[in-house]
Amino acid sequence: MSKKNKSEKNSTKNIQDIELDTDILEETEDYKAEISADMEDAAEAMEEDHKIPFSKRLKNKIRRAWAYSIHTWIFKCFLIALPLELLLEILGRRSVFLGVEFMISQPIVFAYNASIVFFTLLFALFLKKRVFGLVTITVLWLTCGIINFIVLGYRVTPFAAIDFLMFLDVFSMLDVYLTKIQQILLLVVIILAIAGLVFIFKKSPRFEGDRKVKGTMLLCVFAWIFVWGMTNFAVKHNIISDDFANLGNAYKDYGFAYCFTNSIIDNGIDKPDDYDEDIMLQIKSELDSVKQTGGKKTPNIIVIQLETFFDPKEIVGLDMSQDPIPTFTKFKEQYPSGYLTVPALGAGTANTEFEVLTGFSSGFFGAGEYPYKTTVNEESVEGLCSVLKGEGYGTYAIHNNKSSFYDRRNVYEKMGFDVFIPLEYMYDLQFTSTGWAKDESLIADIMKCLRDTEGQDFVYTISLQAHGKYPIGEDTCEEHISLTYGDDIEVQQQMTYYVNQLYEMDVFLEHLKAELDAYGEDYVLVLYGDHLPSIGLTEEQLPNHSLFQTEYVIVNNIGLGLGMEDEDILASELSVKLVDALNIDGTYAYKAHAYYDEAVLEEKLRLISYDMLFGEKYMYEDGIVVPYNEMQMGVDIISVTKVTNEREHMVVKGENFTEYSVVYIDSKDLTTTYVDRQTLLVEGELAEVGDEITVKQVDKSHHVLGTSEIYVFQ
């Protein structure tokens, strides 16, 4: 055969190979626009050497398949999902070993979580820039994982969807948790991440072929059905659970992807299967028959939720120079007390508060959900406030933190409180080295509330002093108590700070009781801790109670100790115990605790709470749970009595100003300097005849909380 014929034959053979490859690529119909480029590559390869090694040909085929086949795009999502899920578990456990151990020891749960991640990655296939889509979804998952890693460094409760609603609250407290350098680094990382995504968007290849939107949509539907079916199967066979009694343990047992997505989807109280009008009217009839017998007692009632408060003498391995809480210890010996099971650990103050004030379990709501942020800030709820208000009590709430934290400003109004005194309406505050207000100043506000009316008063107070983060280093607090604790010097420094805050809180309790005794009226003082601190405590270190138990004590001067026993109770039972001891008729939730046995109590309480907050309010006449009440901010009325111009500034005189008072002319806010309770200074601004001047209380988030009456400048 001539060289020419041989060459033509080889050329024909190579062209047929190219045509065969083209046919294969056309069948995939994914990257039609790229086919010609591959033909050119193949032609160049043919010219260089018609005998391409098998390994190289296989590599080229894999490369082309990876780039063009819709099936391999799915495979890409799968390959990304597995290591991404492993990384999320490593971050969530703050340990490479524990993350790998979870994958090996619980392969079904790990695979299930990976399937959730895989499902979300599939949505990138709808985009023309698929690479950008995959990177963006991956970055979003990683961002959540990194946030979870950071959050677990400051608290025990993992990162959940509800934290997005808490963003503004957390943002306002960055100085407490992060140094200025850390804040700058965080900002730099965010900017770099955004810039990186923009760069990838511009540089990632644009998919020009048929995206097969219908097929991709069908694929996503099948993937969702698979995840949904696997979820039901896993729940039914107790592989995972949809009831997160302990969110921290749930994340460890069931995986980050499942728990986090569940916190997004699962909100509110699910409608009970047997919920209807007949059932609710039957419950109403049963509970309406529950009446208190015996003489009703109506003393002043002061309930204080003490931030992160419990007896540190319970901690094994902690040696202290003296009892840091001698007053509370004495109270426990003299008055009814016990352990209080709370729904939070290291954080979640508002859920303990919700349970105490309403008698409902926060566990009825979604995973990690704060009813204060999702429901009770918009829907009225029966509770201790509405009960005592029905008995003629003046009702007051006090918190030495900003009014918008956990949306308490709206929540308390929905509960029926008459007055709320937040940080923005307080005077003469002292602060810890971490920036939290100390509790001693609460005494003046509590007594102010008791003096505000002639009758009995209910004063609900939330303490703050022992709040984390607990600092590392020397001289972070005044050391009343010296201690030794373990071998880790940083943990010992954190414990030193914490214990000394407890000491000062205990002094506050001693001084408060002295004030109440001197006031001369009957009172009940209920004290309890909201949760334990986040300083790495373990169950082994607390042999007498669990990590989800604090303590409570009911101090009083009306002899309640004679009829009340020491007992360990749930947070949702504390106010029930109180109104029962006072022989006061409670809410439907309180009556349910007394009427139903333990076997059906949870079911009945769930029905009552659903009807009240999400249902048709069958149990409430005209659908009114708590009559509307416009809550007043602060007891003291803020007023403007005189305005003068002095050189280049304006001086505003009046009553009850605080550091959060801002001078307004018409609707314009002016830069205001607080001088004292009677004086505010506005530099570089002069009042003109006819100006309408007001003083408004404005929080750090620029929410106007209240305003004085208008003063017209003459």
Secondary structure, 3 states (H helix, E strand, C coil): CCHHHHHHHHHHHHHHHHHHHHHHHHHHCCCHHHHHHHHHHHHHHHHHCCCCCHHHHHHHHHHHHHHHCHHHHHHHHHHHHHHHHHHHHHHHHCCHHHHHHHHHHCHHHHHHHHHHHHHHHHHHHHCCCHHHHHHHHHHHHHHHHHHHHHHCCCCCCCCCCHHHHCHHHHHCCHHHHCCHHHHHHHHHHHHHHHHHHHHHHHHCCCCCCCCCHHHHHHHHHHHHHHHHHHHHHHHHCCCCCCCCCCHHHHHHHHCHHHHHHHHHHCCCCCCCCCCCHHHHHHHHHHHHCCCCCCCCCCCEEEEEEECCCCCHHHCCCEEECCCCCHHHHHHHHHCCEEEEECCCCCCCHHHHHHHHHHCCCHHHCCCCCCHHHHCCCCCCCCCHHHHHHHCCCEEEEEECCCCCHHHHHHHHHHHCCCEEECHHHCCCCCECCCCCECCCCHHHHHHHHHHHCCCCEEEEEECCCCCCCCCCCCCCCCCCCCEEECCCHHHHHHHHHHHHHHHHHHHHHHHHHHHHHHHCCCEEEEEEECCCCCCCCCHHHCCCCCCCEEEEEEEECCCHHHCCCCCCEEHHHHHHHHHHHCCCCCCHHHHHHHHCCHHHHHHHHHHHHHHHHCCCCCCCHHHCCCCCCCCEECCCCCEEEEEEEECCEEEEEEECCCCCEEEEECCEECCCEEEECCEEEEECCCCCCCCEEEEEEECCCCCEEEECCCEECC
